[in-house]
Amino acid sequence: MNTNSNSYVMAFTIGLCVTVSSVLAVLATELKETQLAAAEFDRQKNVMMAAGLIERGDLRPRSELEALYEKRVKPIIVDTRDGSVAEGNSKEQVAALNDKAAEADPKDANAFRMIETGLTEDGKLDAIILPVSGKGLWSTLYGYLALDADKNHVKGIQFYKHGETPGLGGEVENPKWTSMWKGKEILNDKGELVSITVKKGKISASESDKRHAVDGLAGATITSKGVGKFVLRDLRAFGTYLQKK
């Protein structure tokens, strides 16, 4: 065989490309599964941090934290039209319920949404964990806002995915800032939903509505406004459930 011939070189090149492509395809598939699992674990940790089940930087083994999530966090499906809790606890069941609702009325295509609840050691309701997301300055932010069982006081907030500027809008992850949310109230004295306002600058000591507000992020006015805006929007989306006793 003439290894210097054009046909040999071409055949060898094609064979090498096919082999490398196959190996890369297998690795990409395996890595994707690993990456998805890691992303889900990170999401679970943020849910538990928002609910006060763990602190940031918890050093327990992954298996122990996953077991804690399995035991103390329960997903539920909410019908946002009337605030009732539907049967099921999976994304597939949410999709099926929305498909059925859309058949009856197209505007109800997203009527059913999944939230998560935090439980005490003996299985009693301790926290309601709502997904929140929306635009900041450079990116869409994704996080969780947890409320106490009274559906009014904030238990915690965490953001697990965003592309905001480190040191500015990226401070949404800073524990010093997220801790300001704890104990704030989303309802006014009349029981009306008012959410939490993210102020421009700091809250003054004499401010009358400070129980419904937190300091803004320094140097990140647009991100601060964005967070306040989408938290209000997402709380309103679950308004029927939150105001149902």
Residue pairs with C-beta under 8 A, 6 or more apart in sequence:
1 8
2 8
41 62
41 65
41 66
42 160
43 160
44 65
44 66
44 69
44 73
45 54
45 58
45 65
45 160
46 143
46 144
46 158
46 159
46 160
47 69
47 73
47 116
47 129
47 144
47 158
48 54
48 65
48 68
48 69
48 72
48 73
48 118
49 55
49 56
49 156
49 158
50 127
50 129
50 143
50 144
50 145
50 146
50 155
50 156
50 157
50 158
51 72
51 73
51 116
51 118
51 126
51 127
51 129
51 146
51 155
51 156
52 118
52 127
52 146
52 155
52 156
53 68
53 72
53 73
53 118
54 60
54 65
54 68
56 175
58 65
60 68
71 119
72 118
72 119
72 120
72 121
73 116
73 117
73 118
73 119
73 129
74 89
74 116
74 117
74 119
75 89
75 90
75 114
75 115
75 116
75 117
76 85
76 89
76 114
76 115
76 116
76 117
77 85
77 86
77 87
77 88
77 89
77 93
77 94
77 97
77 112
77 113
77 114
78 84
78 85
78 86
78 112
78 113
78 114
78 115
78 238
78 241
79 85
79 86
79 97
79 111
79 112
80 110
80 111
80 112
80 113
80 237
80 238
80 239
80 240
80 241
81 108
81 111
81 240
82 240
83 239
83 240
83 241
83 242
83 243
83 244
84 241
84 244
85 241
86 97
86 112
87 93
88 94
88 97
89 114
90 114
91 114
94 112
94 113
94 114
97 111
97 112
98 108
98 109
98 110
98 111
98 112
101 108
101 109
101 111
101 112
102 108
102 109
113 237
113 238
115 128
115 129
115 130
115 131
115 238
115 241
116 129
116 144
117 125
117 126
117 127
117 128
117 129
118 125
118 126
118 127
118 128
118 129
118 146
118 155
119 125
119 126
120 126
124 149
125 149
126 148
126 149
127 146
127 147
127 148
127 149
127 155
128 146
128 147
128 148
128 149
128 151
128 242
129 144
129 145
129 146
129 147
130 144
130 145
130 146
130 147
130 234
130 235
130 238
131 142
131 143
131 144
131 234
132 142
132 143
132 144
132 145
132 157
132 230
132 231
132 234
133 140
133 141
133 142
133 143
133 230
133 234
134 140
134 141
134 226
134 227
134 229
134 230
134 231
134 233
134 234
135 141
135 226
135 230
136 162
136 164
136 169
136 172
136 220
136 222
136 223
136 226
136 227
137 164
137 165
137 169
137 220
137 222
137 223
137 226
138 163
138 164
138 165
138 169
139 162
139 163
139 164
140 162
141 159
141 161
141 162
141 164
141 172
141 223
141 226
141 227
141 230
142 159
142 160
142 161
142 162
143 157
143 158
143 159
143 160
143 161
143 172
144 157
144 158
144 160
145 154
145 156
145 157
145 181
145 231
145 234
145 235
146 154
146 155
146 156
146 157
147 153
147 154
147 155
147 186
147 242
148 154
148 155
151 187
151 242
151 243
152 185
152 186
152 187
153 183
153 184
153 185
154 181
154 182
154 183
154 184
154 185
154 186
154 196
155 182
156 178
156 181
156 182
157 178
157 181
158 173
158 178
159 172
159 173
162 169
162 170
162 172
164 170
164 172
164 220
164 223
165 220
167 219
168 217
168 218
168 219
168 220
168 223
169 217
169 220
169 222
169 223
171 177
171 217
171 218
171 220
172 178
172 217
172 223
172 227
177 214
177 215
177 217
180 214
180 215
181 196
181 214
184 196
184 211
184 212
184 213
184 214
185 211
185 212
186 193
186 194
186 195
186 196
186 212
186 235
186 242
187 193
187 194
188 194
188 212
191 243
193 235
193 236
193 239
193 242
193 243
194 212
195 212
195 228
195 231
195 232
195 235
195 236
196 212
196 213
196 214
196 228
196 231
197 209
197 212
197 213
197 214
197 228
198 213
198 214
198 215
198 216
198 217
198 224
198 225
198 227
198 228
198 231
199 213
199 214
199 215
199 216
199 224
200 216
200 221
200 224
200 225
201 215
201 216
202 215
202 216
203 210
203 213
203 214
203 215
204 210
207 213
216 224
217 223
217 224
235 242
